[in-house]
Amino acid sequence: MFNIPVFTYHKVTNQKEFGITNISPERFQRQINTILELGFTPITFKGLLNTRSLPEKPIIITFDDGYACICKNVLPVLNKYNVKAVIFVISNYIGKENTWEPLSFQRKFKHLNNRQILDLHNNGFEIASHSKNHLFLPLYNLQTIKNEIYNSKTVLEDIINDKVVSFAYPYGFFNEYIMKIVHEAGYHFAVSNFYYRKLKKDYQLLAMKRHSIYSVDNNYFFKRKLIPISSKLKFVYLTEWVLQKGAIASIALNFLKNNSILYCK
């Protein structure tokens, strides 16, 4: 169960931006075709929770941040192949632009609104939490962390009138203290791109590994992320390592500028 590949997308649109988290709808469709041609069966975390048997080659496809382009460019492709995915929503930015991005000069993209989120839920997509404000949680105090984790769950459950069972750590960073709060809030699963330390068995589902798909991932890199064939191919994940370091730098600069660091004690 813990070796199920989990893929992360962000934006699927032909709009240009500074960065590599945006891929074209055409490339996205080719990648979904590749996943299905290689015999993988997409499932969701909620489906994982409610089943006793898995398909032979399961995979979980996720979308971070909950951008509105999902309805225009993702939903038609996934409906065409009867594929369901998980949408991690930032609850305080529902229907708003992504002004939470640390780099203020980034192009602005709209997030899903309440109606779109409900429509996706009614179409069989799993609505999940990506926190309230997409904060770098390890820097914050207990009250703020709890608010980010608990509040987002409550808001989303009110919109879809259903349980939210999975959580994506903002920027992929967390620690066992934060993971414990996620557990106490009632989430069954949590995912991160950058956490590889061995955990206690009880917490393994709260630190599931996943890999992001970027605009720089050609077909070879995409397949290697899907089916790793050698430990020597760690360079395939270089973009994730670079983005991790870049995220730390941009977050630090943003916090210093706004003098808003609240260390966890």
C-alpha positions, 0 to 999 in steps of 0.5 A: 500500500505504501508503494503506490505511486502518487503524482502531483500536478499544479496547473494545466493550461497553455498560459505562460508563467515564470516557473515549471509547475505549468504543463499544457493540456496536450501534454497532460493528455499524453501523460494520462494516455501513458499511465493507462497504456502501461496498465495503471489504474487511477484511484483516490485516497478515499477509495483507498480508505474504503476498499479491501483490495487494490487493482494490480497497478494502482496510482493516485493522481493529485492536483495541488492548490486547486486551480480553476483550470482544472475544470476547463483543461483537466476534467474533460480529459479525465472524464474521457477516460473515466479517471478520478483524481484528488484535488488539494484545495487551499481553503482561504483562497477559494475563488481567489487568485494565488496571491499566497505565492512567495514570489510576488511577480508570479503570474496570477491564476484563479482558484476553484470557487465553491460551486466548481469544488462541489461539481468536482466532488459530485463528479467523483473527484476527491476534494482534499485539504492543502491547508487554509493559507498555504503557510510554511507550517514548520515556522509557525506556532501551535495555534496557527498550525492547528487553525491551518489544518483544522479550519481547512477541513471544516470549510471543505466539508461544509462545501461538499457535505462529505468527509475530507480524509487527505491532506497535502503539506504546503511546500511539502515540508512538515515534522512529526509534531505537525503530522501529529496534528494532522492525525488528531484533526481526523485525516487518514492520509497525508502526502509530501514530495520531500520527506523520506525518513523512516516513520513509525508504522502508525504514521506511514499513511501520513507521510506518503511519498509523491512526485511532481510532474513539471513542464521540464519532464519529457516523456523519458523522465515522466516514465522514470517517475512512474516506473523507477528502474534504478537507484542511480536515476535520482537525477530524474528528481533533480527538479524537485530538489531544486524547487525545494531549495528555491521554496525555502529561499523565497519563503525566508525572504518573504517572511523577513520582508513582512516580519511575520515569522512565528516559530513553533515552540 
